[in-house]
Amino acid sequence: MNIASFQKFTMVDYPGYVAATVFTVGCNFRCPFCHNPELVLGSQFSVHSSGNEREFFRFLGTREGKLDGVCITGGEPTLQPDIIEFMIKIKSLGFLVKLDTNGTRPDIIKKALDMKVVDYIAMDIKNSLKKYERTVGAKIDLERIKLSADLIRNSRIDYDFRTTVVPGFHSEKDFDDIVSWLGGSKRYFLQRFRDFKTLDPGLKEKIRGKKELDLEKIAKKLKKHFGEVGIRG
């Protein structure tokens, strides 16, 4: 596993549980508003990745009875060739596993679900399907995105979908389209955009003057379409 770092304690990343968070390196999206730009390319971390993994499991071995689970985030964790083995090892130590993903690897999601090595999946929904590629800054297979969402929705584990709402990238109509796609899902969260650190360093200037959406208004409209709707950040 190419691990950049890990956070030893969080009560936020895994809803309802005390967890540690692992940050993996590398992503196949280039979202200009990404708040973890150092993890998108992350070549500076590669030389330390094996040592970081050993250090993480040494730490985890001391946390029995003190932590409930581990959140695996990134970057995009499903790009890691040994992600399934990593989850198996965490589960073998008695911890719950939460996976954060952009949904581009439904094969990995299906394998993790089939092998019962994941307990919670959070999938980023970048935008309405018709605006996906422009939002993520990369060529993608939308069918794989849709398949991932379907696998998650139809699984027996806990999950949520979430969208970071960015001025100039999202409109109220986009959320009508997302309802048509994902309505009826268990949880959907709107996340406030923070411009203090982004993959595109010039983004703040580019979106200056763009309309900021009223998240409370959107959340109110969405509540009847999802089991739970919330605003984060």
C-alpha positions in Angstrom: 0.0 0.0 0.0 1.3 3.4 -0.9 0.4 5.3 2.3 1.2 8.9 2.7 0.3 9.1 6.4 -2.3 8.1 8.9 -4.3 9.9 11.6 -4.4 8.1 14.9 -7.7 9.3 16.1 -10.9 10.7 14.6 -14.5 10.9 15.7 -15.6 12.5 12.4 -14.4 10.3 9.5 -16.3 7.1 10.5 -19.8 8.1 11.6 -20.7 6.8 15.0 -17.3 5.2 15.6 -13.9 6.1 17.0 -11.4 5.4 14.2 -8.0 5.9 12.7 -7.7 7.3 9.1 -5.2 6.1 6.5 -4.4 8.4 3.6 -3.4 6.6 0.4 -1.5 8.2 -2.5 -2.7 8.7 -6.1 -5.9 9.5 -7.8 -7.3 9.2 -11.3 -9.4 12.4 -11.0 -8.1 15.9 -11.3 -10.8 17.9 -9.5 -9.6 21.5 -9.4 -11.2 21.9 -6.0 -9.6 18.9 -4.4 -8.5 19.8 -0.9 -5.8 17.0 -0.7 -3.7 18.0 -3.7 -0.5 16.5 -2.3 -2.2 13.1 -2.4 -3.3 13.3 -6.0 0.1 12.8 -7.6 2.1 12.2 -4.4 5.4 10.9 -5.9 7.1 12.4 -2.9 5.5 9.8 -0.6 6.4 6.6 -2.6 9.8 6.1 -1.0 8.2 6.0 2.5 5.1 3.9 1.7 6.3 0.5 2.9 7.6 1.9 6.2 4.4 3.8 6.7 2.3 0.6 6.3 4.5 -1.2 8.8 4.2 1.7 11.2 0.5 1.8 10.8 0.0 -1.9 11.7 2.3 -1.6 14.6 0.2 1.3 15.8 -3.1 -0.6 15.1 -1.8 -3.5 17.2 -1.8 -1.3 20.2 -5.3 0.0 19.7 -7.4 -3.1 20.4 -10.3 -2.0 22.6 -9.5 1.7 22.0 -10.5 2.1 18.4 -13.6 0.8 16.6 -12.4 1.0 13.0 -10.2 2.3 10.2 -11.2 4.7 7.5 -9.3 4.3 4.3 -9.2 7.5 2.2 -7.0 9.2 -0.3 -6.3 10.0 -3.0 -8.3 7.1 -4.4 -7.8 3.9 -2.3 -9.2 1.5 -4.9 -6.3 2.3 -7.2 -3.9 0.5 -4.8 -3.2 -3.0 -6.1 -3.2 -4.5 -2.6 -6.2 -2.7 -1.2 -8.2 -5.9 -0.6 -5.3 -7.5 1.2 -5.0 -4.4 3.3 -8.6 -4.5 4.3 -8.4 -8.2 5.1 -5.5 -7.5 7.4 -7.4 -4.8 9.2 -10.5 -7.0 9.6 -8.3 -9.8 10.9 -7.3 -7.6 13.8 -10.9 -7.1 14.7 -11.5 -3.6 13.4 -14.3 -2.2 11.2 -13.4 -0.9 7.8 -14.7 2.2 6.1 -13.8 2.9 2.5 -13.9 6.3 0.8 -14.0 6.1 -3.0 -14.8 8.0 -6.2 -16.5 5.0 -7.6 -14.2 4.4 -10.6 -13.4 0.8 -9.6 -16.7 -1.1 -9.2 -14.7 -4.3 -9.5 -12.9 -3.6 -6.3 -16.1 -2.5 -4.5 -17.8 -5.7 -5.5 -14.9 -7.8 -4.4 -14.7 -6.1 -1.0 -18.5 -6.5 -0.5 -18.4 -10.2 -1.6 -15.5 -10.9 0.7 -17.2 -9.0 3.5 -14.1 -6.9 4.3 -15.8 -3.5 4.2 -18.4 -2.3 6.7 -19.1 1.2 5.4 -18.6 2.9 2.0 -18.7 6.6 1.3 -18.8 7.5 -2.4 -18.1 11.0 -3.7 -20.8 12.1 -6.2 -18.9 14.8 -8.1 -21.9 16.3 -9.9 -24.8 15.4 -12.2 -23.8 12.7 -14.7 -23.8 15.1 -17.6 -21.3 17.4 -15.9 -19.1 14.7 -14.4 -16.1 14.8 -16.7 -15.9 18.6 -16.6 -16.1 18.6 -12.9 -13.4 15.9 -12.3 -11.0 17.1 -15.0 -10.5 13.6 -16.5 -12.0 11.3 -19.1 -14.1 8.7 -17.3 -16.5 5.8 -17.9 -19.8 6.9 -16.5 -21.1 3.3 -16.6 -18.5 2.4 -14.0 -19.5 5.3 -11.8 -23.2 4.2 -12.0 -22.4 0.6 -11.4 -20.4 1.5 -8.2 -23.4 3.5 -6.9 -25.7 0.6 -7.6 -23.5 -1.9 -5.9 -23.3 0.3 -2.8 -27.0 1.1 -2.7 -27.9 -2.5 -3.0 -25.4 -3.8 -0.5 -26.3 -4.8 3.1 -23.7 -2.5 4.6 -23.9 1.1 5.8 -23.1 3.8 3.2 -23.4 7.4 2.2 -23.1 9.6 -0.9 -21.7 13.1 -0.7 -21.1 16.1 -2.9 -18.7 19.0 -2.4 -20.7 22.0 -3.7 -18.4 24.5 -5.5 -19.5 27.9 -6.9 -19.3 27.8 -10.7 -19.4 24.0 -10.8 -22.8 23.2 -9.4 -26.3 24.5 -9.9 -29.6 23.8 -8.2 -30.6 21.8 -11.3 -27.7 19.5 -10.9 -29.2 18.3 -7.6 -32.5 17.6 -9.3 -30.6 15.3 -11.7 -28.8 13.6 -8.8 -32.2 12.9 -7.2 -33.3 11.3 -10.5 -30.1 9.1 -10.3 -29.8 8.3 -6.6 -33.1 9.2 -5.0 -34.1 6.7 -2.4 -30.6 6.1 -1.2 -29.9 5.9 2.6 -27.8 9.0 3.1 -26.7 12.0 1.1 -24.6 14.8 2.3 -23.8 18.2 0.9 -20.2 19.4 1.8 -19.2 23.0 1.9 -16.3 24.0 -0.4 -13.3 25.5 1.4 -10.8 27.3 -0.8 -7.8 27.4 1.5 -6.0 24.7 -0.4 -6.9 23.3 -3.8 -5.4 21.2 -6.6 -5.7 24.2 -8.9 -4.0 27.0 -7.1 -5.7 29.6 -9.3 -9.2 28.2 -8.6 -10.1 30.9 -6.0 -9.6 33.6 -8.6 -11.4 31.7 -11.3 -14.6 31.2 -9.2 -14.6 34.7 -7.8 -18.0 36.2 -8.2 -19.7 32.9 -9.0 -22.9 32.2 -7.3 -22.7 30.3 -4.0 -25.7 28.0 -3.6 -27.9 28.0 -0.6 -27.1 24.6 0.9 -29.9 24.8 3.5 -32.4 25.4 0.7 -31.1 22.5 -1.4 -30.9 20.1 1.6 -34.6 20.9 2.5 -35.6 20.0 -1.1 -33.6 16.8 -0.9 -34.9 15.5 2.4 -38.0 13.8 0.9 -35.8 11.9 -1.6 -33.2 10.3 0.8 -33.3 8.6 4.1 -31.0 11.2 5.6 -29.7 14.5 4.3 -27.1 16.7 6.0 -24.6 19.5 5.5 -21.0 19.1 6.4 -18.2 21.6 6.8 
